[in-house]
Each structure stands twice: as C-alpha cells, then as structure tokens.
C-alpha cells in the first residue's frame, strides 16, 4: 500500500454533554454560511439591499435540504425500501445523502417565491439575484462535500496514488468527494473573477453554473462505485448531468440572442 494517502477520519461525530454533533451536518452548515456571506456581497454590489439574501435563505435552505433528500431517496430507493432496507433511515440526513439536483431545484423554487415577495428587492430581477448566488452555491457545495469524507463515503474506483483515499480494511480509492470539491471551487472562482461574464444577459452566470457543474459532475460520476440507479447501463446522475448541461447551454445561448430577463 502506498505510504502517502489521504487518511479517512477516525470519527464522524462528537459529543458535548448531551448533544451529538455530526461533521456532515457541520460541513453543510458551514457551506450555507459561506454562501450567504459571499452571495450577500455579490448581490449588494449589483444594487441589492443588505439582508435580502439571508431573508430568502430562511425559505430556500430548508427547501433545498428537503429537495436534496427526496432526490437521493428516489434515485437510491434500495437502501431504504429494498430487501434489508430501513425506511426510517430515509430521515437520517446526518448519515449523508443529499442529491444536489433536488436541493437546487426545490431551493430555487423556494428562493424565487421568497424573493418575488420581498419588499426590498429594489425591482432587481430574480435573474440578477440568481447570478449573485451562483458562485456562492458552488462554494457551499465544495465545503459540503467534505461531509462525505467524514462519513467515509463518496469514493471511486481503486487507486494507487499519493492522493488516493484510504478506507481502512478496504484499500485506497479515488477521492471523488475531493474531485468534486476542487471542481466546484474552480468553477466558482471562474464565475467570480472572469470580467467578461458581467456583460452577459442577466441569468447567464446561473446558467453557466448549472452547465459547468453538470459537465464536471458527469465525468466524476463515471468514477464512482457506490450503489446507484442505472438507465441502459449508465448511472442515473450521468444522464441527469448530460440533460442539465444541454438545457443550461441552450438557455445561455438564447439569453445572449434575446437578452431576456425572465423570472422577474
């Protein structure tokens, strides 16, 4: 076995008095905090009012958690409703299992609902709000993926390399959680630091977020070895990535042609 590897954490939780804290949940919370701080700064720089992002988050974050869990359970039903499955475990979010597609979809709907009714949105379209939050969401995803590391999940095929993830008693594997975290961080920096993107039609940065994340996620999915639903021998999330990448790119192109500002 290679001496230099990424070790697995020895524990996924800790206790302080009667309270139990799960690192997975703490990573999600840390990601949400970072997203709110970064998203708020970006929104204010575009003419938005302070506090709008946090107000919208009150609705969007719980909706995102529910949507993410629903997507995970629906696309991986065997672990909960198959032979030997635990239906009640579908509620154990701290064990991991939040599908990002479901989280973004339901969170997006809740955010739109809350934003459109916010008294301080200053007539800024929801497209501008979504553009402000897009890189922030990627940073949240990057941080949240480390929760999978603490849970010793989300790793790929066997790998013998210095950056391999060591799973005690099983071997060393592709650290898929790290690949996705690095990809999310790289895309977030690209969306925040590339100047010409500010000249695109409103909503374009969010469309790029969906497209670029889907592009990376599609490739990363081909490395994963955890149980998943398949369609024609291909992981369900690969199909989802391909479809969302295509739709996002079509949306992006149409925005530049028509300079549309939907949802607002």
N, C-alpha and C positions, 0 to 999 in steps of 0.2 A: 504494500500500500504506500502511496506517496506521502511523504512526511508533511509537506506543505499543502494543507487543505483548509477549507472553511469549516470550522467546527460547528456542530449543532448545539444550541443552548441546552443546558442541563435541566432547565425547568421552564415551564410556560406560564407560571403564575407565582404569586407570592401573597402572603397574608400579613395584615397589620391588625392585630386584635381579632375581632370577629369578622373582619372584612377580607374578601379574597379579590385580588386584582389580577386580571388576565392580560398578559402582554399584548395579545392580539387586539383586545379592545382598546388598550392604551395607545397602540400604534394607529388605530382608526381615529381615535380622539385627537391625537397629535396631528394627524393629517388634516382633519377638519379645521383645527385651529390655524394651521399654516395657510390653508385655502382661504379662510375668512380674512386673514391679515393681508395676504397678497391680493386677493380679489377685491377687497375694500380699497386698497391703494390704487389699483388699476381703474376701478370704477370712478373714484373721485377724480383721478387725472383726466377722465373723459367727461367731466362735468356733473358727475353724480353726487348725491348728498351722502355725508357720513351716516352710518347706521343702517342704510338700506340693505346692504349685504347681510348683516347679522340678523335683521328682521326677516328677510327671505329665508335665511338658513334655518330658522325655527320650524319652518314647514318642509323645506327641501331635504334637510338631513334625515329626519325620521322616515320620510317617504323614500329616500334613497336606500336606507338600511332595509326597509320592508321590501322594496323592489329587488334589491340585490339578493336577499334571502329567497324570495319567491323564485327568481330566475334560477338560482342554484338548485333548489329543491326540485323544480320542474324538469330541469335538464339532467339531474342526477337522482332520479327517484328510487333507484335500487337500494341505496344506503339507508333509506327511511321507510320505504313501503315494500321492498323486496323481501325475499326469504332471509330471515335473521335480522331484518332491519328494525330500527327503532323509530316509529312515527313521532314520538315525543321529542326525539333528538333534532327534529326539524326546527325546533325553537331554540336550540343551544347555539346561538350565534357565536359565542366566545370560543367554540371549537374550530371556528373557521368556516368558510363557505359563503362568500358574498359575491354573486355574479355581477361584475361591473356593468354589463349591459343593462341588467334590470335596475341597478342602482341609478345609472344615468337617466334611463328612460322615465322612471317614476319620479325621480328627483327633479328632472327637467319639467315635467308636467306641474308638479307642486310649486316649483320656483316661478313658472310662468303665471300660475294662478295668483300667487302671493305678490309678485312684482306688479302685475297689472292693477292691483287694488291698493298699492302702496301710495300714500298721499305725497310722498317726497321724491317721486321718480323723475321729476322735472321734465316731463314729456320726452324723456330719452327712451328709445325703443328697447324692447326686450332683446333684440339682436345685439345692441351695444352692451347690454348687461351680460349676455351670454359670452360675448367676446372677452369681456373683462375677466370673467371667471374661468375661461377655458384653460389657460396655463396653470392657474391655481388648482384646478381639479386634478391636473396631471401630477402636480407636486404632492397632493393628498394621496393619490394612488401610489406614487413612488414610496412614500412613507408607510402607507398601509400594508404594502407587500412584505415589509419586514415582520409583520404579524405572522405571516406564513412561515417565516424562518423559525420563530419561537415555537410554533406548533409542529415543526418538523414535517411540513407538507409543501406541496407545490415544487417538486423537483422532477428532473427529467431523466433521460436515459443514462446508463452508467457512463462515467467519465473518469479518466485517469489524467489529471492535470492539476497544477497548483491551485487553480481556482475552483476545483471540484468541491461539492458539498458532502461532508462526511455524515452519514447516517449510521450511528452505532449498531453493529450487528448485521448491517445490510451491505455496506460498501460506500463508494463515492459516486456522486451523480451530478448532472448538470444543475447548477443553482438557478433554476428557472425564475424563482422569486427575484433574484438579483438582476437577471437579464431584463426582466420587465421593469424593475425599479429604475435601472440605468436608462432604459429606452424612454420611459415617462419623463425622467429628468431632462434628457437631451431634447426631447420634443418641446417641453415647457420652456427651456432656455431659447430654443429656436423661435418659438412664438412670441416670446417677450423681447428678444434682442434684435430681431430682423426688422429693420426700419421700413422696408417697402410694404410690409404687411399692413401698416397703418393706412395705406392708400387704397386698400381693397374695400369692397362694399361691406356694410355692416352685416355681421353674421358669418363672414368668411373665416375669421380666426377660429370660431367654434366648429365650422365645417372642416377646417384643416385639422383641428384637434381630433375629431372623430375619424377622419381619413388616416392620419398618421399613426394614431394609436392602433387603429384596426390593422394597418399594414404590419406593424411590429408584432402585434398580438397574434396575427395569423401565422407568422413564422415561428413564434415562440410555442404556439400550441402544438406544432409538429414534433417538438422535443419532449413534451410532457408524456408521462406514462401512467398517470392516475386514472382511475375509472371515469369514463365519460360516455355520453350517448354518441352514437355514430350514425351517419347517413351515408349509404353507399361506401362504407368503409372509412369515411373521413369524419374526424371529430366534429361534433355539432358547432363548437366555437370557431372552428376554421371556416365553416360555411357562413356563420354569423359575421365574422371578420370580413370575408370577401364581399358579402352583400352590403354591409355598412360602409366599407371603403368605396364601393361603386356608387352608392347613393350619395355619400358625402361629396365625392368628386363631381358628380352631376350637379348637385346643389351649389357647389363652389363655382363651377363654370357658369351656371345660369345666373348667379348673383352678379358676376362680372359683366355679363351680357346685358342684363336688365337693370342693374344697380337697384335691386329690390331691397326693401327693408320690411320683412314680414314680422308677424307676431308683435306688433307694437304700434 
